[in-house]
């Protein structure tokens, strides 16, 4: 008998959402998620986007169902209540404090970090509300080189990690990522990892693509190689279909009764 999926955690860009497809989120996937929600399952979009960016893309997707939870910027949790998403302050406020305390050290080292990057690459570095060091590299190769340097710097600063997706990267606290946020939602809902499904396509999804957080792991065909390898190594499902179609394919696979 196949264990029941009670919590679905999907990355957004590249996993759920395809900017130039119509519709950007496949109807079949929404039907499957809606059916699971009707049976009592919860759905969380677990993304690196902030609220305004995600809401704009969700509005353009004209979804007939809504996610029950959002994990934003890989760390902040929001719950759907009365037609809006309400922040879970007992998680988000400690998360914010932990990052502010950590980033005191990072801000002191910013001149050194910026100088190293600027002397070697034509990348864009900026600060936003979530990190004092945010990066947009000019190419994958450039991003790989800067990522390696950022990882070396993280070894100097306890609890500091690099969060990366494609040519974008920033610093964050090691206690807060897509995996720990998913674990917190599971805890609140009293749902075992045995009943959790997680799907992603890039480096920032790896923290949630672990058996400790989700029994059912999936990646679409367009996922980067290391994500596919991580999913396969844990007996997850890598689809031959891209993005949302692949997520629907994987969900259907995990929901299908297995022969003894």
C-alpha positions in Angstrom: 0.0 0.0 0.0 1.3 3.4 -0.9 1.6 5.8 2.1 -0.7 8.8 1.8 0.7 12.2 0.7 -0.5 14.8 3.3 1.9 17.6 2.5 3.2 18.8 -0.9 6.2 21.1 -1.1 7.0 22.5 -4.5 9.7 24.9 -5.6 8.3 27.6 -7.9 10.5 28.8 -10.8 11.7 25.9 -12.9 9.8 23.3 -11.0 6.2 24.5 -10.8 6.2 27.7 -12.9 7.3 28.1 -16.6 7.3 31.8 -17.4 6.7 31.5 -21.2 4.2 28.5 -21.2 0.5 28.9 -21.4 -0.7 28.2 -18.8 2.6 28.7 -16.9 1.5 26.0 -14.4 0.0 23.0 -16.0 -3.7 22.3 -15.5 -3.1 18.6 -14.8 -0.8 19.5 -11.9 -3.3 21.8 -10.4 -6.0 19.2 -10.7 -3.8 16.6 -8.9 -2.9 19.1 -6.1 -6.5 20.2 -5.8 -7.6 16.6 -5.5 -5.1 16.0 -2.7 -6.2 19.2 -0.9 -9.8 18.0 -1.1 -8.7 14.9 0.7 -7.1 17.0 3.5 -3.5 17.4 2.2 -1.8 20.8 2.4 0.3 22.5 -0.3 3.3 24.7 0.3 5.1 26.7 -2.4 8.7 26.7 -1.2 10.5 29.5 -3.1 13.4 31.9 -3.2 11.0 34.7 -4.3 9.6 37.4 -2.0 5.9 37.9 -1.5 5.2 40.6 -4.1 7.1 38.7 -6.8 5.4 35.5 -6.1 1.9 37.0 -5.8 2.3 38.7 -9.2 3.2 35.4 -10.9 0.5 33.4 -9.1 -2.1 36.0 -10.2 -1.0 35.6 -13.9 -1.3 31.8 -13.5 -5.1 32.0 -12.7 -4.9 29.1 -10.3 -8.2 27.4 -9.2 -6.5 26.3 -6.0 -4.3 28.2 -3.6 -1.3 27.0 -1.6 -2.0 26.6 2.1 1.5 27.8 3.0 4.3 29.9 1.4 8.0 29.6 2.3 9.5 32.9 0.9 13.1 33.7 0.4 13.9 30.1 1.3 13.1 30.9 5.0 10.0 32.9 5.9 6.7 31.0 6.5 3.3 32.4 5.7 -0.1 30.7 6.2 -3.2 31.2 4.0 -6.0 32.7 6.2 -9.1 34.6 5.1 -7.9 35.3 1.5 -4.5 36.5 2.6 -1.1 35.1 3.7 -0.3 35.7 7.3 3.3 35.5 8.6 4.1 33.0 11.3 5.7 35.4 13.6 7.0 32.8 16.1 9.1 31.4 13.3 9.8 34.5 11.2 10.8 36.9 14.0 13.5 34.6 15.4 14.6 33.9 11.8 15.0 37.7 11.3 16.9 38.2 14.5 19.3 35.3 13.7 20.0 36.8 10.3 20.5 40.3 11.6 23.0 39.1 14.3 24.9 37.0 11.7 25.0 39.8 9.2 26.8 42.2 11.5 29.9 40.3 10.8 29.2 40.0 7.0 28.6 43.8 6.7 32.0 44.4 8.3 33.6 42.2 5.7 31.7 43.6 2.7 34.6 45.8 1.3 36.8 42.7 1.1 34.1 40.6 -0.5 33.1 43.2 -3.0 36.7 44.0 -3.9 37.5 40.4 -4.6 34.5 40.0 -6.9 35.0 43.3 -8.7 38.6 42.7 -9.4 37.9 39.5 -11.2 34.3 39.6 -12.7 31.7 41.8 -14.1 29.0 40.7 -11.6 26.4 42.7 -9.9 26.5 42.9 -6.1 23.7 44.6 -4.1 22.1 44.5 -0.6 18.4 43.8 -0.1 16.1 43.2 2.9 17.3 39.6 3.2 21.1 39.7 2.7 23.8 42.3 2.7 25.5 40.4 -0.1 23.4 39.5 -3.1 24.9 38.5 -6.4 23.9 38.3 -10.0 26.7 36.7 -12.0 27.2 37.2 -15.7 27.4 33.5 -16.5 27.2 30.0 -15.0 31.0 29.8 -15.0 31.4 33.1 -13.3 28.7 32.1 -10.7 30.6 28.9 -10.0 33.8 30.7 -9.3 32.2 33.3 -7.1 30.2 30.6 -5.3 33.4 28.8 -4.5 34.8 32.0 -3.0 31.7 32.6 -1.0 31.8 29.1 0.4 35.4 29.6 1.5 34.3 32.8 3.3 31.5 31.0 5.0 34.0 28.7 6.7 35.3 31.8 8.5 31.8 32.7 9.8 29.9 30.3 12.0 26.3 29.6 10.8 26.8 31.3 7.4 25.8 29.6 4.2 25.5 30.4 0.5 22.0 30.1 -1.1 22.2 29.9 -4.8 19.9 29.4 -7.8 21.4 29.6 -11.3 23.5 32.9 -11.5 21.8 34.3 -8.3 23.3 33.9 -4.8 23.1 35.4 -1.3 24.1 34.7 2.2 21.8 33.2 4.8 21.8 31.5 8.2 22.4 27.8 8.2 19.4 27.2 10.5 16.9 28.5 8.0 16.4 27.0 4.5 13.8 25.3 2.5 14.3 22.1 4.4 14.1 23.5 7.9 11.0 25.6 6.9 9.3 22.5 5.5 10.1 20.6 8.7 8.5 23.4 10.8 5.3 23.3 8.7 5.3 19.5 9.1 5.7 19.9 12.8 2.8 22.4 13.1 0.6 20.1 11.1 1.7 17.0 12.9 2.6 15.4 9.6 5.4 12.8 9.5 8.1 13.0 6.8 6.7 9.7 5.6 3.7 11.6 4.3 5.6 14.5 2.7 6.3 15.1 -1.0 9.0 17.6 -2.1 10.0 18.6 -5.7 12.7 21.0 -6.8 15.1 21.7 -9.6 18.1 23.7 -8.4 20.8 24.2 -5.7 18.6 26.1 -3.3 16.1 23.1 -3.3 18.7 20.6 -2.1 18.0 21.3 1.6 14.4 20.1 1.3 15.2 17.2 -1.1 16.2 15.0 1.8 14.5 11.9 3.3 14.6 13.5 6.8 12.1 16.0 5.5 10.1 14.1 2.8 9.8 10.5 1.8 8.6 11.3 -1.7 11.3 13.2 -3.6 11.0 14.4 -7.2 12.8 16.5 -9.8 11.6 17.5 -13.3 13.6 16.8 -16.5 15.1 20.3 -16.5 16.6 20.0 -13.0 20.3 20.4 -12.8 22.4 17.3 -12.6 23.3 17.4 -8.9 19.6 17.7 -8.0 18.7 14.7 -10.2 21.6 12.7 -8.6 20.5 13.6 -5.1 16.9 12.6 -5.8 17.9 9.3 -7.5 20.3 8.5 -4.7 17.4 8.6 -2.3 15.1 6.5 -4.5 13.1 9.6 -5.6 11.6 10.1 -9.0 13.2 12.1 -11.8 10.7 12.7 -14.5 11.3 12.7 -18.3 9.0 15.8 -18.5 10.0 19.3 -17.7 8.9 21.7 -14.9 5.2 21.5 -13.8 4.6 18.6 -16.2 7.4 16.7 -14.5 6.0 17.5 -11.0 2.6 16.2 -12.0 4.2 13.1 -13.5 6.1 12.4 -10.2 3.0 13.0 -8.1 1.1 10.6 -10.2 3.9 8.0 -9.9 4.0 8.3 -6.1 0.2 8.2 -5.8 -0.1 5.1 -8.0 -0.6 1.8 -6.1 2.6 -0.2 -6.1 2.7 -4.0 -6.8 3.9 -6.1 -3.8 
